[in-house]
Amino acid sequence: MTKDEQFAELMKRPDIEQVEADYLKLLEDIRTELVSRIGIAPWIPKDEPITGSGCGDFPNIGGNVRRYSSGHSPGNLPDAKWADAVKIVETAAARQGFELHGAVVDRPNDHEVTFGNDYGAELLFGTAANTTLSISTGCHLTRAAKERGTPG
C-alpha cells in the first residue's frame, strides 16, 4: 500500500482524539457497571493511564496508537460472577463495535478475555490477583492530520 493509500484508509476512521473520548467513556461505563452490578471493589487508577506511539502498520503519516489502562480493582473477581461480568463488558463494548474474540486465560480464579473491532483495537478484561481492564486503539490519524488532508 502506498503512503497515499494508507492515508486514505486512515481518513475513513475517526480521529484519535474522538476515539480517545469514546474509549475513555466506555472504560468508565464498564468500571461503573462492574462495581454497581457485580460488587467488585472500586478501581484504583494507574499513575499514567494513557500511553501512545506511532503506528507500525501506517508509519510516517500522522497516525497514533494509544493504550488506556483502567488501573485495577483490588482482589479477584470470583469464578461464580465471572460470566456475568464478561456479559456486562461484552454488552458495553459492543456499543463501540467490539466483539468478543475469546479467552486468553481461563482457569480457576484466573481469567482474561479479549475483544476487538474493525479498526484493530483490543479490549482486555481479566482477573487473577486483581481485576484489570484496558484498551489499545488501532491506528488513527490525529485531528490535525485529518484537517491537513494529506500525508505528512
Protein Blocks (a to p, Z undefined) as FASTA:
>chain_A
ZZklmmmmmmmpccfklmmmmmmmmmmmmmmmmmmmnopacddddfblcccdddfklghi
opacddddehjaedjddfklmmmmmmmmmmmmmmnopacfbjfbdcehiacdddddfkop
acdddddfbccddddddddddfklmmnopaZZ
